[in-house]
Amino acid sequence: MFAKFYDFIIRKHLEVLTIIFVGISLILLSQTENHVIFSLQTKWKDVSSFVEKPILEQQRKRKVIEENKQLRMDVFRLNQEISHLRSLDTENERLREMLGFRDTSKYELLPSLILYKGFKSGANIITLDKGRNDNVHKNDIIIDKDGLIGRILSSGKRSSISSMIIEPDVRVSVRINPSRVYGILKWHHGNIFVIEDIPTNIDIKPGWTVTTSGFSEIYPPDIPIGVITDVSSSENGFTYLIYGDYFVSFKTLHEVFILRNYEK
């Protein structure tokens, strides 16, 4: 058996020596600081970095984009929550003011929500969530904490249709205070009213207030309407053109009060 192994070594001595030398070389290279090997490793790293860098950069960009997207969503949700809280705070403040007005008013007041605001045949129409089931009837008066709004036109069982005093054809009998001069008020434009036919020999000044007169068959007396902003002579020179601002902000109405159990 040993003879056979010896014969194999003799016949394959070149291959065996080659394997031995290669093994010894690898061992020596692994244990020696070989500059050729280092150079090859460095060049390979350069090549691999050139290939890997765009891939890593693209991965980083995708990660940043996803993070920015999530941050934008978080900011949107936070802004939405802040807006909601501000809206609730504004609504609560408005309701507290209205409840305070109801507690101090001499009339019996029924709170009501506006379901719809719109125009019908040139009239300013609002629909309220109260009707005959709540003892609401035609010509009942509508106000808010600031003053007169209008009246009920018709009432169903659970809702009512109402007109506001900013309708072009509406006229309201009013009193100018403190002079206690009486006149007829009508809508002019926007949130501005006009009173005409007051003689110029009567003292009227900007800043004076206007209330219902009590002479109307519909409106009770002393309901606030607005404040005078300008007093000028009309074309005939004998009467005033008196302009003023309504106390009520009609565009921002959400809740109102319906007056009940008062003497007309």
C-alpha positions in Angstrom: 0.0 0.0 0.0 2.9 2.3 0.9 4.5 1.4 -2.5 1.3 2.4 -4.3 1.2 5.8 -2.5 4.9 6.3 -3.3 4.3 5.5 -7.0 1.3 8.0 -7.0 3.6 10.7 -5.5 6.2 10.1 -8.1 3.7 10.2 -11.0 1.9 13.2 -9.7 4.7 15.1 -8.1 4.2 18.2 -10.2 0.5 18.5 -9.3 1.3 17.8 -5.6 4.0 20.3 -5.4 1.8 22.9 -7.1 -0.9 22.4 -4.5 1.6 22.6 -1.7 3.2 25.8 -3.0 -0.2 27.4 -3.6 -1.3 26.6 0.0 1.9 27.9 1.5 1.6 31.1 -0.6 -2.0 31.7 0.6 -0.9 31.2 4.2 2.0 33.6 3.8 -0.2 36.2 2.0 -2.8 36.1 4.8 -0.2 36.7 7.4 1.8 39.3 5.5 1.1 43.0 4.6 1.2 42.5 0.9 0.9 45.8 -1.0 -0.3 44.2 -4.2 -3.2 42.6 -2.3 -4.0 45.9 -0.6 -4.0 47.6 -3.9 -6.4 45.1 -5.4 -8.7 45.3 -2.4 -8.7 49.1 -2.6 -9.6 49.1 -6.3 -12.4 46.7 -5.6 -13.7 48.8 -2.9 -13.7 51.8 -5.2 -15.6 49.9 -7.8 -18.1 48.6 -5.3 -18.6 52.0 -3.7 -19.3 53.6 -7.2 -22.0 51.0 -7.7 -23.4 51.0 -4.2 -23.5 54.9 -3.7 -26.4 55.6 -6.1 -28.4 52.7 -4.6 -27.8 53.9 -1.1 -28.6 57.5 -2.1 -31.9 56.4 -3.7 -32.8 54.4 -0.6 -32.0 57.5 1.6 -34.2 59.7 -0.6 -37.1 57.3 -0.5 -36.8 57.2 3.3 -36.7 61.0 3.5 -39.8 61.3 1.2 -41.7 58.8 3.3 -40.8 60.6 6.5 -41.8 64.0 5.0 -45.1 62.6 3.8 -45.8 61.3 7.3 -44.8 64.6 8.9 -47.1 66.5 6.5 -50.0 64.2 7.4 -49.2 64.7 11.1 -49.1 68.6 10.6 -52.4 68.5 8.7 -54.1 66.5 11.4 -52.8 68.8 14.1 -53.9 71.9 12.2 -57.3 70.3 11.7 -57.6 69.5 15.4 -56.5 73.1 16.3 -59.2 74.5 13.9 -61.8 72.2 15.4 -60.9 73.3 18.9 -61.0 77.0 17.9 -64.4 76.5 16.3 -65.7 74.8 19.4 -64.3 77.6 21.6 -65.9 80.3 19.4 -69.2 78.4 19.3 -69.2 78.0 23.1 -68.5 81.7 23.6 -71.4 82.6 21.3 -73.8 80.2 23.0 -72.7 81.6 26.5 -73.4 85.1 25.3 -76.8 84.1 23.9 -77.7 82.2 27.1 -76.7 85.3 29.1 -79.0 87.5 26.9 -81.8 85.0 27.4 -81.5 85.1 31.2 -81.7 88.9 31.3 -84.3 89.4 28.6 -87.8 90.5 29.7 -89.4 88.3 27.0 -89.9 84.6 26.9 -87.2 83.4 24.4 -87.1 80.1 22.5 -83.6 79.2 21.2 -83.6 78.0 17.6 -81.0 76.8 15.1 -80.9 78.1 11.5 -81.3 75.1 9.2 -81.0 77.1 5.9 -80.2 80.5 4.7 -81.1 81.6 1.2 -83.0 83.8 -1.2 -86.6 83.4 -2.4 -88.4 85.9 -4.6 -85.9 88.6 -3.6 -86.4 88.0 0.1 -83.9 87.0 2.7 -85.2 83.7 3.9 -84.1 81.5 6.8 -85.5 78.2 7.9 -85.5 77.5 11.7 -85.7 74.2 13.5 -88.8 75.2 15.6 -92.5 75.0 14.5 -96.0 74.6 15.8 -95.0 71.8 18.0 -92.9 74.4 19.9 -95.8 76.9 19.9 -94.2 79.0 17.1 -96.6 80.8 14.8 -96.8 83.3 12.0 -95.4 86.8 12.8 -93.5 85.7 15.9 -90.4 87.9 16.2 -86.8 86.6 15.7 -83.9 88.2 17.5 -80.4 87.4 18.6 -78.3 88.8 21.5 -77.5 91.9 19.4 -81.0 92.9 18.2 -83.8 92.4 15.7 -83.6 89.9 12.9 -87.1 89.5 11.4 -90.3 87.5 11.8 -91.9 84.1 11.1 -93.6 83.9 7.7 -95.1 80.5 8.2 -94.7 77.6 10.5 -94.8 73.8 10.0 -95.0 71.2 12.8 -91.2 71.1 13.3 -89.8 74.0 11.3 -90.5 77.6 10.3 -89.7 79.9 7.4 -88.7 83.4 8.4 -87.8 86.7 6.7 -85.1 89.1 7.9 -85.3 92.9 8.1 -82.7 93.2 5.4 -85.3 92.3 2.8 -85.7 95.2 0.4 -89.4 95.6 0.9 -89.4 95.4 4.7 -90.1 98.6 6.6 -89.8 98.9 10.4 -91.2 101.7 12.6 -88.3 102.9 14.8 -87.3 105.3 17.4 -84.0 107.3 17.4 -82.5 107.6 20.9 -82.0 109.7 23.0 -84.0 112.2 21.0 -87.0 109.8 20.8 -87.7 110.8 17.2 -89.7 108.3 15.3 -89.2 107.3 11.7 -89.3 104.4 9.2 -86.2 102.3 8.7 -85.4 100.2 5.6 -82.5 98.2 4.3 -80.0 100.1 2.1 -77.2 97.7 1.2 -74.9 95.3 2.9 -75.3 95.7 6.6 -76.4 99.3 6.3 -79.9 100.8 6.8 -81.4 104.2 6.0 -84.0 106.4 7.7 -85.6 109.1 5.6 -88.1 112.0 6.0 -86.9 113.2 9.4 -87.1 117.0 9.4 -83.7 118.8 9.5 -84.9 121.1 12.4 -84.5 118.0 14.7 -81.1 117.3 16.2 -79.8 113.9 15.1 -76.2 112.8 15.6 -74.0 109.8 14.6 -73.5 107.4 17.4 -77.2 107.5 18.5 -79.0 104.2 18.6 -82.1 103.0 16.9 -84.7 100.6 18.4 -88.2 99.5 17.5 -90.8 102.1 18.2 -93.7 99.9 19.5 -96.1 101.5 17.0 -95.9 98.4 14.7 -98.6 95.7 14.8 -95.8 93.1 14.7 -92.7 94.3 16.5 -92.8 95.1 20.2 -91.0 98.2 21.4 -87.4 98.8 22.5 -85.7 95.9 20.5 -82.3 97.2 19.4 -81.7 97.5 15.7 -78.5 99.5 15.0 -76.4 102.7 15.4 -76.4 105.8 13.3 -73.2 106.4 11.4 -74.0 109.4 9.1 -76.5 112.2 9.0 -76.9 114.4 5.9 -79.5 116.5 4.2 -81.6 115.0 1.4 -82.0 116.7 -2.0 -85.1 118.7 -0.9 -83.0 120.3 1.9 -85.9 119.8 4.5 -85.3 116.2 5.6 -82.4 114.1 6.6 -80.8 111.0 5.0 -79.8 109.0 8.1 -77.5 106.0 7.6 -76.5 103.4 10.1 -75.2 99.9 10.8 -77.3 97.0 12.0 -76.2 95.5 15.3 -76.9 92.0 14.0 -74.3 90.5 11.6 -76.8 88.7 9.3 -74.1 86.8 7.3 -72.7 85.0 10.4 -76.0 84.0 12.1 -76.2 80.4 13.4 -78.6 80.6 16.3 -81.5 82.9 17.0 -84.3 83.4 19.6 -88.0 83.4 18.9 -90.0 85.8 21.1 -93.1 84.3 22.7 -95.9 85.4 25.0 -95.5 89.1 24.5 -98.2 91.7 23.8 -98.1 93.1 20.3 
